[in-house]
Amino acid sequence: MTPTLRGIHHVKLPVSDLARSVDFYTAVFGAERLADADHVDRDGRLYAVILRVPGLDPLVELRLEPDQARASAGFDPITLAVDDRAALAAWSAHLDALGVDHSPVIAAIRAWLVVLADPDGTRLRLYTLEQHGPEVAPAEDDPWITRA
């Protein structure tokens, strides 16, 4: 018998600059840094921070791993759910106001999405819970959804 899981505790993203990434996730997603959960090595150097992001149950860990951050550029490890195309329009306006580069609304396999990249080029997808039917062809060659 398989033991029971209780959900996802946290997700971990590699970054090359903790301060810059914390600023990005705070501005874009309204994240709150949980300073009492800072990861500090024996020499007192900060190497990871934990963020609480409104609307997400798992916490987000930003881990100082510059080589891994460079290697992951263009990869999209996280897809975040939004309600519908109106929510994507609101996100697009929010990203525009912050000067964050992002895709237009793209037809995905079953729904719509907007893609943005964090400061290290890790792509984050905003994906609608609202679905479309087979009459909408997915955009397979859009540069925002193909690996750079």
C-alpha positions in Angstrom: 0.0 0.0 0.0 1.4 3.5 -0.9 1.8 5.8 2.0 -0.2 9.1 1.9 1.2 12.4 0.7 0.0 15.7 2.1 0.7 18.0 -0.9 3.7 20.0 -2.0 5.6 21.7 0.8 7.7 24.0 -1.4 9.2 24.4 -4.8 12.8 25.4 -5.3 14.1 27.6 -8.1 17.8 28.3 -8.8 18.8 32.0 -9.0 22.0 33.8 -9.6 21.2 36.9 -7.4 19.0 36.5 -4.4 18.2 40.2 -3.8 17.3 40.7 -7.5 15.1 37.6 -7.6 13.4 38.5 -4.3 12.6 41.9 -5.7 11.2 40.4 -8.9 8.9 37.8 -7.1 7.8 40.4 -4.7 6.9 43.0 -7.4 5.4 40.5 -9.9 3.6 38.1 -7.6 3.2 40.0 -4.3 5.5 37.5 -2.6 6.4 37.9 1.1 9.8 36.8 2.3 9.7 34.7 5.4 13.0 36.0 6.9 12.8 33.5 9.8 13.2 30.8 7.2 16.3 32.2 5.6 19.0 29.6 4.9 22.4 30.7 6.1 25.6 28.6 6.0 28.1 28.2 8.8 30.0 31.3 7.6 26.9 33.4 7.9 26.3 33.7 4.1 22.7 33.7 3.0 22.2 31.0 0.3 18.4 30.7 0.1 15.2 32.5 1.0 11.6 31.2 1.4 8.7 33.2 -0.1 5.0 32.9 0.5 3.1 33.8 -2.7 -0.5 34.8 -2.5 -2.7 32.1 -4.1 -0.1 29.4 -3.9 -0.2 26.7 -1.2 3.4 25.5 -1.6 6.1 27.9 -0.5 8.7 29.1 -3.0 12.4 28.7 -2.2 14.9 30.8 -4.2 18.3 29.0 -3.9 21.5 30.7 -4.8 22.8 28.4 -7.6 24.2 30.6 -10.4 25.4 27.7 -12.6 22.0 25.9 -12.3 20.1 29.1 -13.0 22.1 29.7 -16.2 21.5 26.1 -17.2 17.8 26.4 -16.6 17.2 29.5 -18.6 14.4 29.0 -21.0 13.0 26.1 -19.1 9.5 26.4 -17.5 9.3 24.4 -14.3 6.1 26.0 -12.9 2.7 26.6 -14.5 0.5 28.8 -12.3 -3.3 28.5 -12.6 -5.5 31.6 -13.3 -9.3 31.6 -13.9 -9.7 32.6 -17.5 -8.7 34.9 -20.4 -9.9 37.9 -18.5 -7.4 37.0 -15.7 -4.6 36.7 -18.3 -5.5 40.2 -19.6 -5.2 41.5 -16.0 -1.9 39.8 -15.6 -0.7 41.2 -18.9 -1.6 44.7 -17.8 0.2 44.1 -14.5 3.3 42.9 -16.2 3.2 45.8 -18.7 3.0 48.3 -15.8 6.1 46.7 -14.2 8.0 46.6 -17.5 8.2 42.8 -17.4 8.6 41.2 -20.8 5.9 38.5 -21.5 4.2 36.7 -24.3 0.9 37.6 -25.7 -2.0 35.3 -24.9 -1.1 32.0 -26.5 -3.4 29.1 -27.3 -2.1 26.0 -25.4 -3.2 22.4 -25.9 -6.3 22.8 -23.7 -6.4 26.4 -22.6 -4.7 29.7 -22.9 -1.5 31.0 -21.3 0.9 33.9 -20.9 4.6 33.2 -20.4 7.1 35.5 -18.5 10.7 35.0 -17.4 12.3 35.7 -14.1 15.6 37.6 -14.0 17.6 34.4 -14.7 15.4 33.5 -17.7 13.4 30.8 -15.9 10.0 30.8 -17.6 6.8 30.9 -15.6 3.5 30.1 -17.2 0.1 31.6 -16.3 -2.4 29.0 -17.5 -6.2 29.3 -17.6 -8.5 26.9 -15.9 -11.0 27.9 -18.6 -10.5 25.5 -21.4 -11.1 25.7 -25.2 -12.2 23.0 -27.5 -10.5 21.2 -30.4 -11.5 24.0 -32.8 -8.6 26.1 -31.3 -5.2 24.9 -32.6 -2.4 25.1 -30.1 0.5 27.5 -31.0 3.3 24.9 -31.3 6.0 27.1 -32.7 5.7 30.2 -30.6 9.1 31.2 -29.3 7.7 31.7 -25.8 6.8 28.0 -25.5 9.7 26.5 -27.2 13.0 26.1 -25.4 15.5 28.7 -26.4 
